[in-house]
């Protein structure tokens, strides 16, 4: 038992017994009148304790004979952390003359589940959460704690999904940790924001308590303290069209009003869904759309939600106006009458057939007159965004009819937006046409051909940018690429034809393989044998004793593997072993970075990293690099 309280069984004054014999002897000389108790605030029995001094093992507390039976669960040096936090907060209140109440909480596993600080003047509560918590339990506790205050600040001892959730909600998270210094546990407060992935730590005694809560020196003026002002955003899949309704006003006091945005009521049709009446959030630095026209969102739209508030809104940042025929197909505008088909006049001197020509069956594709009208509209100079939307429409019609289209014909039809494009600009443009790409869509760029009928030279680069596996580095003569394009065009006919039907998932152009050559297997085996031989040495160099040269070597290997993974993209499927090695390397580099401190309460990953030497980690990274080289060889 390493912790106790001083004075009596009901005391909240904690102490940690020094573990070394010489340290305990010095402690006894400094505090000859101390009495130690297995206090109730520690979850103990209330019995008296005595310190035990040993020269051959760790010094510790022991119960005085004849005391009550003790069922105390936690006896390590962290078992009194809640009392050290409580004492530190009281000292801070006295230092800055603030009125407040500090209390420990029993959340079902003992009196050290949490520590609460209530600041009545600021109507603020601080919760130091020591026990584990999931999201639903946190949400319930947050509502309970916030019942009589305006703000609740949460401090967590460990990082995890909940701290990531709060970081996404508030833009910052607050942490705490404790380190042993003699017979004390020193409290540190950490802050993390979106602009920096690392946690900035400050001693609790260097912090200040004010109306804004607990302020740390390193994060003062950085944390966006206060309630979240922006609603939560969820992306909406697929394209979206809308038409404003100027006769319907947005309700006063809408929870979705924000600076730099204008709200409007509109009829909205999401992809594949029915028309709904919704509030639109539009940027106020652009010209407002007209209620007389129909528009399509250029970028992916988002749904805005405020927690605890009924209703929702749709956020759009960029939109383009549809032409009359496109608007008519959405159902948000009047239907244009179909122009009558003109019968060509007979050529003089020819005989007309005795019976009429067979009438072609009706097809759900644009008529010749509609195409002519579109060609006239396309002759007008289009913006880049309008050109992206127009190319999508043209290629979707082509997919429905099962035909391909030459890039030169498309460029001649649309004019300026496509003229003079370099190959890199073509790649950027076509990626925008096909983005975002889901399994429920076909790659429209696969319908485009070169002037001589072959595949576009930039198609492999487009597919790689879109995330289609196994496309990088292929030539347009590659048989797997031709087979893939044929299958993708068939998917386009199935998806956009007159009778849409379900299609299989899109497959990669070439299936990734992970076969190492014999020499590569020998290299991996040699690296692993070196690891085993290194582990058998009596004096092993761990992360704590890594030299500057070893750290640079591990950093270079880690960066090299990261670059290779980025180059291969989705062609390389990470295994559990690969993920483990990369996490271990990141943790090892963080612990060996200049100025970093070794945490007292270490996570399992930190403990493993501290036990790992530079040679072991280098061998593991070399093995991953060899596997990456083998995958890369399949595509080059």
C-alpha distance (Angstrom), angle and dihedral (degrees) to the residues before:
residue distance angle dihedral
X1 . . .
X2 3.81 . .
X3 3.83 103.8 .
X4 3.79 134.9 60.9
X5 3.81 140.9 152.0
X6 3.80 124.4 -111.3
X7 3.82 126.2 -125.2
X8 3.79 106.7 13.4
X9 3.79 143.1 -8.0
X10 3.83 92.9 -89.4
X11 3.80 95.0 50.6
X12 3.81 122.3 120.7
X13 3.83 94.1 -160.8
X14 3.84 103.6 113.0
X15 3.78 129.7 -158.2
X16 3.80 136.0 -177.2
X17 3.78 117.0 -144.5
X18 3.85 112.6 -127.1
X19 3.80 109.0 -113.6
X20 3.83 98.9 -146.7
X21 3.80 121.7 79.6
X22 3.82 95.2 -130.5
X23 3.80 91.3 46.8
X24 3.81 91.6 51.0
X25 3.80 91.8 49.2
X26 3.81 90.1 53.0
X27 3.83 89.0 46.7
X28 3.81 91.5 54.0
X29 3.79 91.4 51.4
X30 3.82 91.6 51.4
X31 3.83 95.1 45.5
X32 3.81 108.9 29.9
X33 3.83 94.5 154.2
X34 3.80 99.0 50.2
X35 3.81 117.3 122.0
X36 3.80 118.7 -164.1
X37 3.81 128.9 -144.3
X38 3.79 138.4 -173.8
X39 3.81 87.7 -123.9
X40 3.77 128.5 -152.0
X41 3.83 89.0 -127.1
X42 3.81 86.8 64.2
X43 3.79 92.7 50.6
X44 3.82 88.9 -104.7
X45 3.79 135.2 140.3
X46 3.83 97.3 -105.3
X47 3.80 93.0 -114.9
X48 3.77 125.9 140.1
X49 3.80 120.1 -97.5
X50 3.77 134.2 -156.3
X51 3.78 129.2 -157.6
X52 3.79 117.6 -114.2
X53 3.81 118.3 -150.1
X54 3.82 118.1 -154.1
X55 3.79 131.3 173.9
X56 3.82 95.3 -165.7
X57 3.82 100.5 44.1
X58 3.79 142.0 19.0
X59 3.81 117.2 -58.3
X60 3.81 114.8 -122.7
X61 3.81 147.4 162.0
X62 3.80 121.1 -90.1
X63 3.81 132.2 -172.1
X64 3.80 117.5 -103.0
X65 3.80 109.9 -111.5
X66 3.79 115.5 -95.6
X67 3.78 96.2 30.7
X68 3.83 127.1 129.5
X69 3.79 122.6 -73.0
X70 3.80 108.2 -88.8
X71 3.80 124.4 -145.0
X72 3.78 96.9 176.4
X73 3.81 109.5 153.7
X74 3.82 104.1 -165.9
X75 3.81 117.7 51.3
X76 3.83 104.6 151.4
X77 3.78 126.8 106.6
X78 3.83 91.6 -89.7
X79 3.82 93.2 55.7
X80 3.83 91.6 89.5
X81 3.81 96.8 44.5
X82 3.81 92.4 112.9
X83 3.81 90.4 57.2
X84 3.81 93.3 48.8
X85 3.83 89.1 50.6
X86 3.80 90.6 47.6
X87 3.80 92.0 50.6
X88 3.82 92.1 46.4
X89 3.81 92.3 52.1
X90 3.81 91.9 49.2
X91 3.81 90.4 51.7
X92 3.79 90.1 50.5
X93 3.81 92.0 51.0
X94 3.81 90.6 51.7
X95 3.80 92.0 45.9
X96 3.82 93.8 55.7
X97 3.81 98.0 32.3
X98 3.79 94.4 -118.6
X99 3.79 124.1 154.2
X100 3.78 113.7 -129.0
X101 3.79 147.2 132.3
X102 3.81 124.0 -122.6
X103 3.82 119.1 -163.1
X104 3.79 136.1 168.0
X105 3.81 119.5 -133.0
X106 3.78 132.9 -143.8
X107 3.81 106.1 -146.3
X108 3.78 95.6 178.9
X109 3.79 102.4 -71.6
X110 3.81 100.7 68.6
X111 3.79 139.7 -60.3
X112 3.81 93.0 -62.5
X113 3.81 99.1 69.7
X114 3.81 95.4 109.3
X115 3.80 144.9 -16.4
X116 3.82 120.5 -135.8
X117 3.81 127.5 -160.3
X118 3.82 115.6 -166.8
X119 3.83 118.6 -162.6
X120 3.84 105.9 -169.3
X121 3.83 96.2 -175.6
X122 3.82 91.5 54.3
X123 3.84 93.4 36.8
X124 3.79 86.4 -130.6
X125 3.80 135.0 133.5
X126 3.82 128.0 -160.8
X127 3.82 118.7 -156.6
X128 3.83 120.1 -164.1
X129 3.80 102.9 -163.1
X130 3.81 112.7 -154.4
X131 3.81 100.3 162.4
X132 3.81 122.2 68.1
X133 3.79 118.7 -89.2
X134 3.80 136.4 -174.2
X135 3.79 126.3 -149.4
X136 3.81 98.0 -96.4
X137 3.78 93.2 47.7
X138 3.81 89.3 47.5
X139 3.80 92.3 50.8
X140 3.82 91.9 50.9
X141 3.82 92.0 46.7
X142 3.82 91.4 46.4
X143 3.81 90.7 55.0
X144 3.82 91.2 48.2
X145 3.82 93.6 48.1
X146 3.80 92.6 46.0
X147 3.79 95.8 52.5
X148 3.84 95.7 98.5
X149 3.84 101.5 21.9
X150 3.79 138.2 62.5
X151 3.81 98.1 -133.2
X152 3.82 137.6 27.6
X153 3.82 119.3 -164.6
X154 3.81 115.7 -161.5
X155 3.82 123.3 -153.1
X156 3.82 117.8 -167.9
X157 3.79 128.8 -161.9
X158 3.81 95.5 -153.7
X159 3.78 135.1 37.8
X160 3.79 120.3 -121.9
X161 3.83 146.5 117.3
X162 3.81 92.2 -47.2
X163 3.81 94.4 54.9
X164 3.82 89.1 47.7
X165 3.80 89.0 52.0
X166 3.81 92.4 51.4
X167 3.81 90.2 45.9
X168 3.82 88.7 55.3
X169 3.80 91.3 46.7
X170 3.80 101.6 44.2
X171 3.79 104.7 18.5
X172 3.83 91.5 -118.5
X173 3.81 142.7 51.8
X174 3.81 131.2 -152.0
X175 3.81 122.0 -140.7
X176 3.79 138.9 179.3
X177 3.79 136.0 -161.4
X178 3.80 136.0 174.5
X179 3.80 131.0 -140.2
X180 3.80 127.0 -165.6
X181 3.80 117.1 -115.8
X182 3.82 110.4 175.9
X183 3.80 107.0 -62.2
X184 3.81 93.6 -11.9
X185 3.79 137.8 77.1
X186 3.81 109.9 -139.6
X187 3.82 115.2 -145.5
X188 3.82 121.2 -138.0
X189 3.82 126.5 -170.2
X190 3.80 119.0 -147.6
X191 3.79 131.3 -163.7
X192 3.78 129.5 -165.3
X193 3.80 127.7 -174.4
X194 3.81 135.7 -178.2
X195 3.79 92.1 -101.9
X196 3.81 93.4 60.0
X197 3.83 126.0 38.0
X198 3.83 93.5 -159.1
X199 3.80 125.8 80.8
X200 3.82 117.7 -116.4
X201 3.83 111.0 -142.4
X202 3.82 128.9 -156.0
X203 3.83 130.7 173.8
X204 3.81 112.1 -102.4
X205 3.81 91.5 -124.5
X206 3.83 89.6 60.3
X207 3.81 92.3 55.9
X208 3.81 127.0 91.1
X209 3.81 131.3 -135.2
X210 3.80 113.9 -143.6
X211 3.79 139.9 144.7
X212 3.82 88.4 -74.2
X213 3.81 90.4 57.5
X214 3.79 129.0 -116.7
X215 3.82 110.2 -5.7
X216 3.82 122.1 -166.0
X217 3.83 121.7 -154.1
X218 3.81 95.4 -123.0
X219 3.81 95.8 46.9
X220 3.81 100.6 37.9
X221 3.78 108.8 126.2
X222 3.81 90.8 10.5
X223 3.80 103.8 76.1
X224 3.80 114.9 83.9
X225 3.80 91.2 -138.7
X226 3.77 115.9 -169.6
X227 3.74 138.1 56.3
X228 3.77 120.4 -39.4
X229 3.81 109.9 -91.9
X230 3.80 98.5 -170.3
X231 3.82 122.1 71.1
X232 3.78 120.9 -118.5
X233 3.80 115.8 -92.3
X234 3.81 128.6 -141.0
X235 3.84 120.9 -178.1
X236 3.81 118.8 -120.3
X237 3.80 116.9 -139.4
X238 3.78 121.7 -123.2
X239 3.83 134.3 3.3
X240 3.80 120.9 -41.0
X241 3.83 131.3 -156.0
X242 3.79 127.8 -164.5
X243 3.79 145.1 175.0
X244 3.81 123.0 -156.5
X245 3.79 122.6 -123.8
X246 3.80 108.4 -149.2
X247 3.80 91.2 -177.1
X248 3.82 92.4 65.4
X249 3.80 114.8 67.7
X250 3.81 125.4 -152.0
X251 3.84 109.8 -106.3
X252 3.80 114.3 -99.5
X253 3.78 115.6 -100.2
X254 3.79 94.5 22.6
X255 3.83 110.2 -174.6
X256 3.82 89.0 -137.3
X257 3.81 96.4 62.9
X258 3.81 111.7 116.4
X259 3.77 139.5 162.2
X260 3.80 114.6 -79.9
X261 3.82 94.0 19.8
X262 3.82 134.7 94.0
X263 3.80 123.9 -151.3
X264 3.80 125.5 -141.7
X265 3.79 137.2 167.8
X266 3.79 115.3 -117.6
X267 3.78 145.2 162.2
X268 3.80 106.6 -110.5
X269 3.79 130.6 -167.3
X270 3.83 115.7 -167.8
X271 3.79 120.3 -159.7
X272 3.78 110.5 -68.0
X273 3.82 93.0 -4.9
X274 3.79 139.2 104.6
X275 3.80 126.7 -95.6
X276 3.80 114.3 -85.1
X277 3.80 133.7 -177.3
X278 3.80 108.9 -120.2
X279 3.78 143.9 159.3
X280 3.82 112.7 -104.0
X281 3.81 122.8 -150.6
X282 3.82 108.4 -153.5
X283 3.82 131.2 175.6
X284 3.80 111.3 -98.4
X285 3.83 93.8 -148.5
X286 3.82 92.3 72.4
X287 3.80 130.0 68.8
X288 3.82 109.8 -85.6
X289 3.81 115.7 -111.8
X290 3.80 117.6 -107.1
X291 3.78 120.6 -113.4
X292 3.83 88.2 -136.7
X293 3.83 93.2 68.3
X294 3.80 140.5 55.5
X295 3.80 121.1 -125.2
X296 3.79 138.2 -163.6
X297 3.81 125.0 -146.3
X298 3.81 110.7 -116.0
X299 3.81 96.1 -160.9
X300 3.77 126.6 40.3
X301 3.80 110.5 -74.5
X302 3.81 122.6 -130.0
X303 3.78 134.1 -145.5
X304 3.81 115.8 -131.3
X305 3.80 119.8 -146.3
X306 3.79 131.4 176.7
X307 3.78 115.0 -154.8
X308 3.80 112.1 -113.5
X309 3.83 92.7 11.6
X310 3.80 124.6 108.8
X311 3.78 118.2 -125.9
X312 3.77 135.3 27.0
X313 3.80 141.2 -130.9
X314 3.81 137.6 -145.8
X315 3.81 119.7 -122.3
X316 3.81 120.4 -150.6
X317 3.78 127.3 177.0
X318 3.82 103.7 177.2
X319 3.79 131.3 23.0
X320 3.83 139.6 165.4
X321 3.78 131.0 -148.9
X322 3.81 117.9 -110.9
X323 3.78 121.7 -134.4
X324 3.79 120.5 -114.7
X325 3.80 95.9 -92.6
X326 3.81 94.2 46.2
X327 3.81 90.4 47.4
X328 3.80 91.3 50.7
X329 3.81 91.2 55.2
X330 3.81 91.2 55.8
X331 3.80 94.0 60.6
X332 3.82 91.1 -125.4
X333 3.82 95.7 100.4
X334 3.78 138.5 43.0
X335 3.81 117.2 -72.8
X336 3.80 113.3 -109.9
X337 3.82 116.3 -131.8
X338 3.79 113.1 -110.8
X339 3.82 107.7 -111.3
X340 3.82 113.0 -121.2
X341 3.77 116.9 -102.4
X342 3.79 110.5 -110.5
X343 3.82 116.8 -131.2
X344 3.80 109.1 -135.9
X345 3.84 114.3 -120.6
X346 3.80 113.6 -109.0
X347 3.75 117.6 -104.5
X348 3.81 111.3 -111.9
X349 3.75 112.9 -101.2
X350 3.80 96.8 26.1
X351 3.77 126.6 111.9
X352 3.75 120.9 -124.9
X353 3.80 118.3 -131.3
X354 3.82 117.2 -100.4
X355 3.77 91.9 -127.8
X356 3.78 130.2 41.9
X357 3.77 119.9 -98.2
X358 3.80 115.0 -101.6
X359 3.77 113.6 -92.1
X360 3.78 115.2 -120.1
X361 3.80 113.9 -119.0
X362 3.80 114.9 -103.0
X363 3.81 115.0 -94.5
X364 3.78 130.0 -166.5
X365 3.80 91.7 -123.3
X366 3.82 130.4 104.2
X367 3.79 115.7 -79.3
X368 3.81 123.2 -122.8
X369 3.80 90.9 -102.3
X370 3.78 91.6 51.2
X371 3.81 89.9 50.7
X372 3.79 90.7 50.1
X373 3.81 90.0 50.1
X374 3.80 90.4 50.1
X375 3.79 91.2 49.3
X376 3.81 89.4 54.5
X377 3.81 90.5 49.1
X378 3.83 91.1 47.7
X379 3.79 89.5 53.5
X380 3.82 87.1 70.1
X381 3.80 111.4 88.4
X382 3.81 109.5 -91.6
X383 3.77 128.7 -157.1
X384 3.79 117.9 -122.5
X385 3.82 92.1 -103.0
X386 3.79 91.2 49.9
X387 3.80 89.7 48.3
X388 3.82 90.8 53.4
X389 3.81 91.1 52.7
X390 3.83 92.2 44.7
X391 3.82 93.5 49.9
X392 3.82 89.7 50.8
X393 3.82 89.3 53.6
X394 3.82 93.6 47.3
X395 3.81 94.1 47.7
X396 3.81 92.7 44.6
X397 3.83 89.1 54.7
X398 3.80 89.5 47.7
X399 3.82 91.2 50.7
X400 3.81 90.3 50.7
X401 3.82 89.9 54.1
X402 3.80 93.9 43.6
X403 3.81 94.8 -120.9
X404 3.80 135.2 125.3
X405 3.79 129.1 -133.5
X406 3.79 131.4 -142.2
X407 3.79 115.7 -125.1
X408 3.82 90.6 -133.0
X409 3.85 90.8 56.6
X410 3.81 90.7 48.7
X411 3.80 90.6 48.8
X412 3.82 91.8 49.3
X413 3.81 90.9 49.8
X414 3.82 97.6 49.7
X415 3.79 98.5 35.3
X416 3.80 123.3 -168.5
X417 3.83 102.3 21.0
X418 3.83 91.3 62.1
X419 3.81 100.8 32.2
X420 3.77 119.7 105.2
X421 3.83 94.5 11.3
X422 3.78 116.3 158.5
X423 3.80 118.7 -139.3
X424 3.80 90.9 -100.1
X425 3.81 91.1 50.9
X426 3.83 89.1 49.3
X427 3.80 89.6 53.9
X428 3.82 91.6 50.0
X429 3.81 91.6 47.4
X430 3.82 96.1 48.0
X431 3.81 91.8 45.6
X432 3.81 87.4 56.0
X433 3.82 90.4 48.8
X434 3.82 92.2 54.3
X435 3.82 97.0 38.0
X436 2.93 129.3 143.6
X437 3.81 94.3 33.1
X438 3.81 120.6 -161.2
X439 3.80 133.2 168.8
X440 3.81 88.4 -105.4
X441 3.83 90.5 64.6
X442 3.78 133.6 66.2
X443 3.80 123.0 -130.4
X444 3.80 100.0 -105.8
X445 3.81 92.6 -167.2
X446 3.82 87.7 69.9
X447 3.82 87.9 71.5
X448 3.81 93.3 62.8
X449 3.79 121.0 93.0
X450 3.78 136.3 -173.5
X451 3.80 124.9 -106.2
X452 3.83 91.3 -87.0
X453 3.78 95.0 47.8
X454 3.80 99.1 -101.0
X455 3.79 126.9 119.1
X456 3.79 119.8 -70.4
X457 3.80 109.9 -90.5
X458 3.81 90.7 -131.9
X459 3.84 95.6 50.3
X460 3.86 95.6 100.7
X461 3.82 90.0 52.7
X462 3.84 90.7 48.6
X463 3.81 91.9 50.5
X464 3.80 91.6 47.9
X465 3.82 91.1 51.4
X466 3.81 89.8 49.0
X467 3.80 90.7 54.3
X468 3.83 98.3 -109.3
X469 3.79 104.4 153.5
X470 3.79 123.5 -120.8
X471 3.82 97.4 17.5
X472 3.78 101.8 106.2
X473 3.80 115.3 105.5
X474 3.83 96.3 9.3
X475 3.78 121.5 132.9
X476 3.81 124.2 -134.9
X477 3.83 88.3 -109.8
X478 3.80 92.3 61.1
X479 3.85 110.8 122.1
X480 3.85 92.9 -145.4
X481 3.82 89.6 54.5
X482 3.82 92.4 50.2
X483 3.82 90.9 48.7
X484 3.80 90.8 48.9
X485 3.84 93.0 49.0
X486 3.82 90.4 50.5
X487 3.80 91.3 52.6
X488 3.83 92.3 45.2
X489 3.81 91.6 52.2
X490 3.81 88.9 51.7
X491 3.80 88.1 51.8
X492 3.82 88.3 52.9
X493 3.82 91.8 54.0
X494 3.81 90.3 49.3
X495 3.81 93.7 47.6
X496 3.81 101.5 41.7
X497 3.83 104.1 25.4
X498 3.80 127.2 107.6
X499 3.82 90.7 -87.2
X500 3.81 107.8 36.7
X501 3.77 114.9 -154.4
X502 3.78 137.9 -179.7
X503 3.78 116.7 -81.3
X504 3.82 132.6 -160.4
X505 3.78 120.7 -103.0
X506 3.78 116.2 -81.1
X507 3.80 110.2 -97.9
X508 3.82 126.1 -148.9
X509 3.79 118.0 -95.8
X510 3.81 91.0 -117.1
X511 3.77 123.6 11.3
X512 3.82 112.3 -115.2
X513 3.78 115.0 -115.1
X514 3.77 128.8 -163.1
X515 3.80 103.9 -160.0
X516 3.79 115.4 144.6
X517 3.77 120.3 -151.6
X518 3.80 119.1 -118.8
X519 3.80 91.1 -103.3
X520 3.79 91.7 49.7
X521 3.82 90.9 51.3
X522 3.81 88.6 51.1
X523 3.82 90.2 51.0
X524 3.81 91.6 50.0
X525 3.81 91.4 47.2
X526 3.80 91.5 50.2
X527 3.82 90.7 51.0
X528 3.80 92.7 50.0
X529 3.81 92.4 46.4
X530 3.78 87.8 52.9
X531 3.80 88.5 54.6
X532 3.81 92.2 52.2
X533 3.80 92.7 47.1
X534 3.78 90.3 49.0
X535 3.82 90.9 52.4
X536 3.81 91.4 56.7
X537 3.79 93.8 59.6
X538 3.79 115.4 108.0
X539 3.79 95.3 -135.7
X540 3.74 108.4 45.5
X541 3.83 123.7 -173.0
X542 3.82 107.8 -131.2
X543 3.80 130.7 -172.8
X544 3.82 90.1 -86.3
X545 3.82 91.3 63.8
X546 3.81 100.6 36.9
X547 3.79 113.8 138.1
X548 3.82 124.0 -129.0
X549 3.80 89.8 -107.1
X550 3.81 92.4 52.9
X551 3.80 91.2 49.1
X552 3.81 90.7 51.2
X553 3.80 90.2 49.3
X554 3.83 92.9 52.1
X555 3.81 91.1 45.3
X556 3.83 91.2 51.8
X557 3.82 91.9 49.3
X558 3.81 92.1 47.0
X559 3.83 91.7 50.0
X560 3.81 90.4 47.1
X561 3.82 92.3 53.3
X562 3.82 90.9 46.3
X563 3.82 90.9 53.2
X564 3.79 92.5 48.9
X565 3.81 91.1 50.2
X566 3.80 90.2 50.1
X567 3.82 91.7 50.0
X568 3.80 93.2 50.4
X569 3.82 93.9 44.4
X570 3.79 113.3 176.4
X571 3.80 92.3 -8.2
X572 3.81 86.8 83.0
X573 3.80 113.9 64.3
X574 3.79 109.9 -159.2
X575 3.78 117.1 -128.0
X576 3.80 126.2 -149.6
X577 3.80 88.5 -103.4
X578 3.82 92.1 53.1
X579 3.82 92.1 49.4
X580 3.83 90.6 47.6
X581 3.82 93.2 51.6
X582 3.82 93.0 47.7
X583 3.83 92.9 48.1
X584 3.79 90.3 47.9
X585 3.82 91.3 50.1
X586 3.82 92.7 49.5
X587 3.81 91.8 49.9
X588 3.83 92.5 44.8
X589 3.81 92.1 51.4
X590 3.80 91.6 47.3
X591 3.82 92.2 51.8
X592 3.82 93.3 46.6
X593 3.81 96.1 44.8
X594 3.83 115.2 118.2
X595 3.80 111.3 -87.9
X596 3.80 95.3 14.0
X597 3.80 119.1 137.3
X598 3.79 126.6 -138.7
X599 3.84 105.5 -120.1
X600 3.78 118.1 -127.5
X601 3.81 93.1 -144.8
X602 3.78 100.9 50.4
X603 3.75 127.3 -170.2
X604 3.83 117.3 -129.9
X605 3.83 89.6 -103.2
X606 3.82 91.8 51.7
X607 3.80 91.6 48.3
X608 3.81 91.1 50.4
X609 3.81 91.5 47.4
X610 3.81 91.2 52.0
X611 3.82 89.6 53.3
X612 3.81 92.4 50.2
X613 3.78 121.7 91.8
X614 3.79 126.7 -144.8
X615 3.82 90.6 -111.3
X616 3.82 92.8 53.7
X617 3.79 93.1 47.9
X618 3.82 92.4 45.9
X619 3.81 90.4 53.5
X620 3.80 91.5 50.7
X621 3.81 92.1 48.9
X622 3.83 91.3 47.4
X623 3.80 89.4 54.2
X624 3.84 90.8 52.9
X625 3.82 90.0 46.8
X626 3.82 90.5 53.2
X627 3.79 90.6 51.9
X628 3.81 90.3 50.4
X629 3.81 90.9 51.1
X630 3.80 89.5 53.5
X631 3.80 92.2 52.6
X632 3.82 91.7 45.4
X633 3.81 90.5 53.6
X634 3.80 89.5 63.0
X635 3.82 92.3 64.2
X636 3.81 104.2 36.5
